[in-house]
Amino acid sequence: MKTGFDRAAEEIIRAGNRLDTLGLAPATAGNYSMRLESGEIAITVSGAHKGTLEKKDIMRLDIQGIALEDKKPSAETLLHTLLYAMFPHVQAILHSHSIPCVVLTRLFPKEKFLTLQGYELQKVFPGVTTHETQVMLPVFDNSQDMTVLSAQVQEVLRDRPETPAYLIRGHGLYGWGRTMKEAAQVVEGLEVLLSCELEMLKLAKDIRR
């Protein structure tokens, strides 16, 4: 389905409300976007609370990330435009923040991938048909330099085009999809799986005592 700006804004607002309700968009954290039929990008402005988004909090960019309106886009805009440039099938991107993602990625500061296996919910990721499959998610060290971080993301995803999401250490996760619905399912499903991994670690520690 072709996506115009009004429709994209509605879907982004709906996604923001949903993630905020789930506790995945604390304070003003996170940023969301959609590719428009014009080739432009609709994205949340900087500093907007995702639980109270309005149409004025969504703006248009060109594919290079240049603002097409007199508004300030998210500081992490480059991480969105990179994915749209690399993968023509990507139509929506969601960046969530959660306690499990922050804790897990800080707990293992040297790990470059987080591996999920054995969870039925893994099938929420496009192309995954069984819980027996390993899903390896890239983990990148946090940086305020989006040029450096986006270059690292590009290098890893170039060899892993099937990857549905990645994590930023101590920060949050980026998930995407062919539709906003698919992107939301990826993010919501992954956040639940991260919560499961964290609970497993807690229980394992208690059992060893």
N, C-alpha and C positions, 0 to 999 in steps of 0.2 A: 504494500500500500504506500502511495506517495505521501510524504509528510511535509505539510506546510508549517509555518511558524506557529500559528495559533494552536494547531493540534499538538505539535511538539511541546509547547508551553504547558498545555493541559496535562500531557503525560509526565512531564518533568515534575510539575507541582504534585501530581498524584503519587509519584514515586517518592518525593520528598516527605510527604505526609506519612506514607507507609513506613519508610525507614526511620523517621523520627519516632513514630509510635513503637517501633521495635527496639528503640534505644540505640540505633546505629547512626544517628546524626546529632550527637550532643553539641550544645551551644550553637555555633555557626559552622561546625565542621562539615566537610564533604563538599563535593561538587558534582554536578550531573549534566549530561549533554545528549543531544540527538543530532544526527545528520539530516539535513533538510533536502527536499527534492531539488532545490536550486543549487545544491552543492555546498551551501553555507552550513554553519554549525549553530545550533541553539544551545546556550550554556548558561548556567546560573552565574549571577554577578557575585563579586567578592563580598563576603561578610553577611550574606543573607541567611537567616535561620531557615533551615529546610522544613521545619514543621509549620511555618507560617508563610510559605512562598506565595507570591502573587505574580501575575503576568509581568509586572514591572521589574521583577527580580530575574527575569530571563532576558538574555540579549543575543544578538547575532554576531558571528565572527565569520571571516573567510577561512578557507582551509589552512592558510598559513598561521591562523590565530590572530589576525589583525581585526581589531574591533570595528564593527560597521555601525555602531551607535555610540553616543556619548555616555558610555557607562564603563565601569571597570570590571573586566572578567576575572575569574579565579586566577590566583597566582600559579596554579597548576595546569593552566590551559594547554601548555605544550604537551603534557602527558595525554591529553584527549586528542589533539590534532595528529599526534604521532600515530595513534592507533587507527584513526580514520584513514590516514595516508597509507599505512602498511596493509590494512585489511579492508578491501572494498565491501565485504559482507557485514562489517560492523556498522550498526545503525544507532546504537545507544550505549552509553557508558555511565556507570554509577561508581562513585568513590565513597565508601562507607568507613566509619570509625567505630571500633568496638573494643571492649576490654579484652576479650580472648585473643584478638589479633595482636594487640599491643603486648600483652603478657607473653604469649607464645614466642613471638619473634624476638623479644628481648631476652627471654630465657635461654635461647640458643643463638648467641650473637655471631657465631661463625657459620651457621648453616646457610647455604645458598638456595636450598629448595626445602619445601615442606611437603612430605609425601602422605597422601591419604589412601587407605586401602581397607576394604572390608565393610564399608558403609553402603547400605542400600541407597542412601540419598546421593551418592556420587552420580547416580544416573540423571541427576538434574543438569549435569554438565553436557553440552552438546557433543554427540559422538560416543558417549560412554553408555554402554548397554548392560554392564554387569558390575556387581560390587567387587568382583575378583580383580578388576583392573586397578593398576596403580595410577593415581593422578598426582603428578609432580608439579607443584606450584612454585614459580620463582619467588625468591625473597631478596629484595634490594635494600641496602642500607639507606637510611633516610638522608636527605640532603635538601638544603634550601636552594641549591643551584639546579634549576630545572633543565638546563642545557646538558649538564653532566648526567643527571639522573635519566633523562629521556634517551641519551646515547646508550647508557647501560641497558635500559629496557629494550631498545631497538636491537642491540646485539644479541640478547638472549632470545627474544621472541622471533627473530629472523630464523632461528633454527627450530623453533617450537611453535609453528603457526596454529597448532591445535589447542594451545593453552587458552583456557577460558577466563583466567584471572591471574593477578599477581599481588604479592604482599609487599608493603614497605615497612621496614622494621620500626617498631615503636610508634607507628603512625596509623596505618589503615590498609584497606585493600581496594583494588580496582577490578571491576568485573564488567563484562560487555556481552552484547548479543545482537542477533539479527533484528530484534525488536526490543522495545522497552520492556515488554513482558518477559522476554528471555533473559535480558540483563538483570532484571529484578529477581528472577528465579535463581540465577547463578549466585548473586550476592547473598540473598537470603539463605539459600542452601549452604553456601560455603561458610557463612557466619555460624550456622548451627553446627556444622562439622568442626569448626574451630573450637566451639564451646565443648563439644564432645571430647576433643583431644585434650583440652585443659582439664576437664573433669577426670579423664582417665589418668592423667599425671597426678592429680590430687589423691585419687583413690589408691594408686600404686604406692605413693609415699606413705599413706596411712597403713596399708597392708604390710609394708616392710617393717613398721615399728614393732 
